[in-house]
Amino acid sequence: MNIDLSTQTPALVYSTMAQTIMPRPIAWVLSENEGGSYNLAPFSYFAPICSDPPLVMISVSKKPDGSLKDTRANIIDRDNFVLHIPSWEQLEPMNSSAATLDAGVSEVDELGIELTEFPGSPLPRIKESRVAMACSLFEVKEIGNGPYAMIIGRIHHIYILDEAIVEQTAESIRISPSTLNPVGRLGGPQYTELGRIVTLARPK
Ligand SMILES: Cc1cc2nc3c(=O)[nH]c(=O)nc-3n(C[C@H](O)[C@H](O)[C@H](O)COP(=O)(O)O)c2cc1C
């Protein structure tokens, strides 16, 4: 099948892209609500985009009523956020944190997720996280005709579970993918965990 996207509805275009560009990593983003509670939501339109400076982006749409998602509003208003890479063991709470709640209602409180101090970050991280990145807002770009905004964040600190670090020098770090065991997003409500891992030298 050869699909001409210019003749398709935005919903079909989304559904086709989401089920072909996969598996996608998931950014599980903690931000601060007005009033000081913490918001948590997953985003799989997520990518690293630069390492000098260290930048990542998430693409955030709007709520069904057209208002800004809490993550987007919180980051614009308060600048800082913590991006976690969820492990397979966190699949269910990560998925549950995508529920559309009223602004100010904390997914962290609703789901009973334990947080811990994150040295170098003004915000805490999820205690059970294996990777957490303390980020600040770098730039927001409205994109396309739809409700999307690309939120670009600058990473300041990265927490990595000690047991996942295999070796580290001044020039490189080797991290065990199977210890991090990240969740991958497929299309719709489907997820995957790591499959076979192969090592292949890069051609010169
Ligand atoms: C695995 C997963 C990935 C998601 N990825 C995105 C995404 O990339 N962009 C987006 O706008 N919403 C995405 N969503 C939906 C948001 O998580 C959902 O709208 C959430 O309620 C937003 O929360 P907030 O209003 O607290 O920011 C995703 C949901 C799931 C379960």
The ligand as an SDF file (V2000), in Angstrom:
LIG
                    3D

 31 33  0  0  0  0  0  0  0  0999 V2000
    3.2770    6.0920   26.1460 C   0  0  0  0  0  0  0  0  0  0  0  0
    2.5830    7.3990   25.8710 C   0  0  0  0  0  0  0  0  0  0  0  0
    3.2000    8.3500   25.0700 C   0  0  0  0  0  0  0  0  0  0  0  0
    2.5850    9.5870   24.8270 C   0  0  0  0  0  0  0  0  0  0  0  0
    3.2120   10.4890   24.0160 N   0  0  0  0  0  0  0  0  0  0  0  0
    2.6750   11.7170   23.8400 C   0  0  0  0  0  0  0  0  0  0  0  0
    3.3660   12.6880   23.0510 C   0  0  0  0  0  0  0  0  0  0  0  0
    4.4570   12.4600   22.5240 O   0  0  0  0  0  0  0  0  0  0  0  0
    2.7790   13.9090   22.9400 N   0  0  0  0  0  0  0  0  0  0  0  0
    1.5970   14.2320   23.5380 C   0  0  0  0  0  0  0  0  0  0  0  0
    1.1410   15.3580   23.4270 O   0  0  0  0  0  0  0  0  0  0  0  0
    0.9290   13.3160   24.2980 N   0  0  0  0  0  0  0  0  0  0  0  0
    1.4420   12.0830   24.4600 C   0  0  0  0  0  0  0  0  0  0  0  0
    0.7990   11.1540   25.2430 N   0  0  0  0  0  0  0  0  0  0  0  0
   -0.4300   11.5550   25.9500 C   0  0  0  0  0  0  0  0  0  0  0  0
   -0.0980   12.3400   27.2330 C   0  0  0  0  0  0  0  0  0  0  0  0
    0.7100   11.5660   28.1110 O   0  0  0  0  0  0  0  0  0  0  0  0
   -1.4100   12.7080   27.9490 C   0  0  0  0  0  0  0  0  0  0  0  0
   -2.1110   13.6170   27.1240 O   0  0  0  0  0  0  0  0  0  0  0  0
   -1.2430   13.2670   29.3340 C   0  0  0  0  0  0  0  0  0  0  0  0
   -2.5100   13.3720   29.9430 O   0  0  0  0  0  0  0  0  0  0  0  0
   -0.6210   14.6410   29.3560 C   0  0  0  0  0  0  0  0  0  0  0  0
   -0.5280   14.9980   30.6990 O   0  0  0  0  0  0  0  0  0  0  0  0
   -0.4320   16.4740   31.2620 P   0  0  0  0  0  0  0  0  0  0  0  0
   -1.6730   17.2470   30.8590 O   0  0  0  0  0  0  0  0  0  0  0  0
   -0.3470   16.2200   32.7150 O   0  0  0  0  0  0  0  0  0  0  0  0
    0.8140   17.0890   30.6850 O   0  0  0  0  0  0  0  0  0  0  0  0
    1.3370    9.8840   25.4320 C   0  0  0  0  0  0  0  0  0  0  0  0
    0.7010    8.9160   26.2230 C   0  0  0  0  0  0  0  0  0  0  0  0
    1.3120    7.6820   26.4260 C   0  0  0  0  0  0  0  0  0  0  0  0
    0.6260    6.6520   27.2710 C   0  0  0  0  0  0  0  0  0  0  0  0
  1  2  1  0
  2  3  1  0
  2 30  2  0
  3  4  2  0
  4  5  1  0
  4 28  1  0
  5  6  2  0
  6  7  1  0
  6 13  1  0
  7  8  2  0
  7  9  1  0
  9 10  1  0
 10 11  2  0
 10 12  1  0
 12 13  2  0
 13 14  1  0
 14 15  1  0
 14 28  1  0
 15 16  1  0
 16 17  1  0
 16 18  1  0
 18 19  1  0
 18 20  1  0
 20 21  1  0
 20 22  1  0
 22 23  1  0
 23 24  1  0
 24 25  2  0
 24 26  1  0
 24 27  1  0
 28 29  2  0
 29 30  1  0
 30 31  1  0
M  END
$$$$
